[in-house]
């Protein structure tokens, strides 16, 4: 009887783990498939990770948000530990989306038809009293992995012409990188699974 219980327990545990991983993968795929597409301008930072291979560390046009765009500044004028933040984006005339407003917590109203909200968080200790200062939210879209040997060539190209990332945004503002763009050309696209 003990042997059967052990086997059943092991199978149940394995099914729970498989279910959890499937749920994470399906959630990411749903955002990539159904999310609102947003294009951000990027600049290179570092193209190689010795353990994972080539990647581009992305510094984009929403990496630094001016404090003057934040509508709901907290008391004390400092961000607390891991403060949730929403940044409202609007498509510019050049096709790239730009930040137009930001809030700690949630946006007071849903984004309009020609707008999109991206969710992130801000680490502890950012000074918010100077309206000319900027803060750096983390959206979870700071790296894009590339096929072996592609990182250096793309980094060099990014220094001479504009590159971008196409994002897919879920209704709650969760972002997934959908593709790396060289102008209007898609260089690499993330697979759904």
C-alpha positions as CSV (number, residue, x, y, z in Angstrom):
1,X,0.0,0.0,0.0
2,X,2.9,2.4,0.8
3,X,4.4,1.8,-2.6
4,X,1.2,2.7,-4.4
5,X,0.7,5.9,-2.4
6,X,4.3,6.9,-3.2
7,X,3.8,6.4,-6.9
8,X,0.4,8.2,-6.9
9,X,2.0,11.1,-4.8
10,X,4.9,11.4,-7.3
11,X,2.5,11.4,-10.3
12,X,0.3,14.1,-8.7
13,X,3.3,16.2,-7.9
14,X,4.6,15.8,-11.5
15,X,1.2,16.8,-12.9
16,X,1.1,19.9,-10.7
17,X,4.6,20.9,-11.9
18,X,3.7,20.3,-15.5
19,X,0.5,22.2,-15.1
20,X,2.2,25.2,-13.5
21,X,4.9,25.4,-16.3
22,X,2.2,25.1,-18.9
23,X,0.2,27.9,-17.3
24,X,3.3,30.2,-17.4
25,X,4.0,29.3,-21.0
26,X,0.4,29.7,-22.1
27,X,0.2,33.1,-20.4
28,X,3.2,34.4,-22.2
29,X,2.0,33.0,-25.5
30,X,-1.5,34.6,-25.0
31,X,0.2,38.0,-24.5
32,X,2.3,37.5,-27.7
33,X,-0.7,36.4,-29.7
34,X,-3.4,38.7,-28.5
35,X,-1.6,41.7,-26.8
36,X,-1.6,45.3,-28.2
37,X,1.5,45.9,-30.2
38,X,3.8,48.8,-29.3
39,X,7.1,49.8,-30.9
40,X,9.9,51.3,-28.8
41,X,13.2,52.8,-29.9
42,X,16.2,51.0,-28.4
43,X,20.0,51.4,-27.9
44,X,22.5,48.7,-27.3
45,X,24.3,48.2,-23.9
46,X,26.0,44.8,-23.9
47,X,25.8,41.9,-26.4
48,X,27.2,38.8,-24.6
49,X,26.5,36.7,-21.6
50,X,29.1,33.9,-21.1
51,X,26.5,31.5,-19.7
52,X,23.5,32.2,-22.0
53,X,25.1,33.4,-25.2
54,X,24.4,36.5,-27.3
55,X,21.8,39.0,-26.3
56,X,21.1,42.7,-26.5
57,X,20.5,44.5,-23.3
58,X,17.9,47.0,-24.2
59,X,17.8,50.6,-23.1
60,X,14.6,52.0,-24.7
61,X,12.8,55.3,-24.8
62,X,10.7,54.4,-21.7
63,X,13.7,53.2,-19.6
64,X,13.8,56.6,-17.9
65,X,10.6,58.4,-17.0
66,X,10.6,62.1,-16.0
67,X,9.2,62.7,-12.5
68,X,7.1,65.5,-13.9
69,X,5.0,62.8,-15.8
70,X,4.0,61.0,-12.6
71,X,0.5,62.1,-11.6
72,X,0.3,60.3,-8.2
73,X,3.4,61.2,-6.2
74,X,3.6,59.5,-2.8
75,X,3.9,61.4,0.5
76,X,7.6,61.9,1.5
77,X,8.7,62.2,-2.1
78,X,10.7,58.9,-2.3
79,X,9.7,55.7,-3.9
80,X,9.3,52.8,-1.5
81,X,10.5,49.2,-2.0
82,X,9.2,47.8,-5.3
83,X,6.5,50.3,-6.0
84,X,4.1,49.3,-8.8
85,X,3.9,51.8,-11.7
86,X,1.9,52.2,-14.8
87,X,3.2,54.3,-17.8
88,X,0.8,55.5,-20.4
89,X,2.1,55.4,-24.0
90,X,1.0,57.1,-27.1
91,X,2.1,56.4,-30.7
92,X,4.3,59.2,-32.1
93,X,4.4,60.5,-35.7
94,X,7.6,58.4,-36.2
95,X,5.8,55.1,-35.3
96,X,7.5,54.7,-32.0
97,X,5.4,55.0,-28.8
98,X,6.3,57.6,-26.2
99,X,5.4,58.0,-22.5
100,X,2.7,60.7,-21.8
101,X,1.8,60.0,-18.2
102,X,2.6,57.7,-15.3
103,X,1.1,56.7,-12.0
104,X,2.2,54.7,-8.9
105,X,-0.3,51.9,-8.4
106,X,-2.9,51.9,-11.1
107,X,-4.0,54.3,-13.8
108,X,-7.1,56.2,-12.8
109,X,-8.8,55.5,-16.2
110,X,-8.3,52.9,-18.9
111,X,-6.1,53.8,-21.9
112,X,-7.8,55.2,-24.9
113,X,-8.0,53.6,-28.4
114,X,-4.7,55.2,-29.5
115,X,-3.0,54.6,-26.1
116,X,-1.5,51.7,-24.2
117,X,-0.5,51.1,-20.6
118,X,2.7,49.3,-19.6
119,X,3.1,48.0,-16.1
120,X,6.4,48.0,-14.2
121,X,7.8,48.6,-10.8
122,X,10.3,51.1,-9.4
123,X,12.9,50.1,-6.8
124,X,13.4,51.7,-3.5
125,X,14.9,55.2,-2.9
126,X,14.3,57.1,-6.1
127,X,14.0,60.8,-5.3
128,X,10.8,62.3,-6.5
129,X,10.9,65.9,-5.2
130,X,12.9,67.3,-8.3
131,X,10.5,67.6,-11.3
132,X,13.5,67.5,-13.6
133,X,14.7,64.2,-12.2
134,X,14.0,60.8,-13.9
135,X,13.3,57.3,-12.5
136,X,14.0,53.9,-14.1
137,X,11.0,51.5,-13.9
138,X,11.6,47.8,-14.6
139,X,9.2,46.4,-17.1
140,X,10.9,43.0,-17.5
141,X,11.8,43.7,-21.1
142,X,15.5,44.5,-20.8
143,X,17.1,41.7,-22.7
144,X,16.5,40.0,-26.1
145,X,18.5,36.8,-26.8
146,X,19.9,36.2,-30.2
147,X,21.2,33.3,-32.2
148,X,24.9,32.5,-31.5
149,X,27.3,35.0,-33.2
150,X,24.6,37.7,-34.0
151,X,25.1,40.0,-31.0
152,X,28.2,42.0,-32.0
153,X,27.0,42.6,-35.6
154,X,23.6,43.9,-34.4
155,X,25.2,46.0,-31.6
156,X,27.4,47.7,-34.2
157,X,24.4,48.3,-36.5
158,X,22.4,49.8,-33.6
159,X,25.0,52.5,-33.2
160,X,24.5,53.8,-36.8
161,X,20.7,53.4,-37.4
162,X,17.5,53.2,-35.4
163,X,16.4,49.8,-34.0
164,X,13.3,49.0,-32.0
165,X,11.5,46.3,-30.2
166,X,7.9,45.4,-30.9
167,X,6.1,44.6,-27.6
168,X,2.8,42.8,-27.0
169,X,0.9,44.3,-24.0
170,X,-1.7,42.4,-22.1
171,X,-4.8,44.2,-20.8
172,X,-3.2,44.5,-17.4
173,X,0.0,46.1,-18.9
174,X,2.2,43.1,-18.7
175,X,4.7,43.3,-21.5
176,X,6.4,40.6,-23.7
177,X,9.0,41.3,-26.4
178,X,7.5,40.2,-29.6
179,X,10.3,41.1,-32.1
180,X,13.5,42.9,-32.7
181,X,13.1,45.5,-35.5
182,X,15.7,47.2,-37.8
183,X,13.6,50.1,-38.9
184,X,10.6,48.5,-40.6
185,X,12.3,45.1,-41.0
186,X,11.7,42.3,-38.5
187,X,15.1,40.8,-37.6
188,X,14.1,38.2,-35.0
189,X,10.7,37.2,-33.8
190,X,9.9,35.5,-30.5
191,X,8.2,32.1,-31.0
192,X,4.9,31.6,-29.1
193,X,6.2,28.5,-27.4
